[in-house]
């Protein structure tokens, strides 16, 4: 995905139960396609930890053992310029501490 198709958000809120952090990663998977469907179905049926990069290039480990990220989608296809032909998605969770900054991360 290009960097302009996703958003990283982490919002701290306080309630009677204490502090919590609402974490979400939103994006667009371009073009509705049967090629993506199997992967999307797997993502929708599992719980996840997510490594997300924010707009500053910093990496965050999102999700906790008792607060996994949940993947949800919305599929649209349209004619207007504002309609992206694809699947919008959100990974989201509410965790009891902020996300963890990752400084040494290597993917093979």
Buried (B, 14 or more C-beta within 10 A) or exposed (E): EEEEBBEBEBEEEEEEEEEBBEBBBBBBBBEBEEEBEEEBEEBEEEEEEBBBBBEEEEBBBBBBEEBBBBBEBEBEEEEEEEEBBBBBBBBBBEBEEEBEEEEEEEEE
